[in-house]
């Protein structure tokens, strides 16, 4: 039906961006109540790609209340995210 719900780990998840990978998989990024979260979804069926950090999602805890703001794909295939933690821009 073209819809896919993505759980980032809290009741107040916020999606902040997405990127289309060269193989047509999608990386969705956002934050839960405290951390950055990235989820890679398979192009074939929209389900989490379990080869991505073992469970389909990577969580980054910078030690504060982290707010993710943007995503970019690097030429080497790495995913770059930027944001702030506890009101301090990174």
Secondary structure by P-SEA (a helix, b strand, c coil): ccbbbbbcccccccccccccccccbbbbbbcccbbbbbbbbbccccccccccccccbbbbbccccccccccccccccbbbbbbccccccc
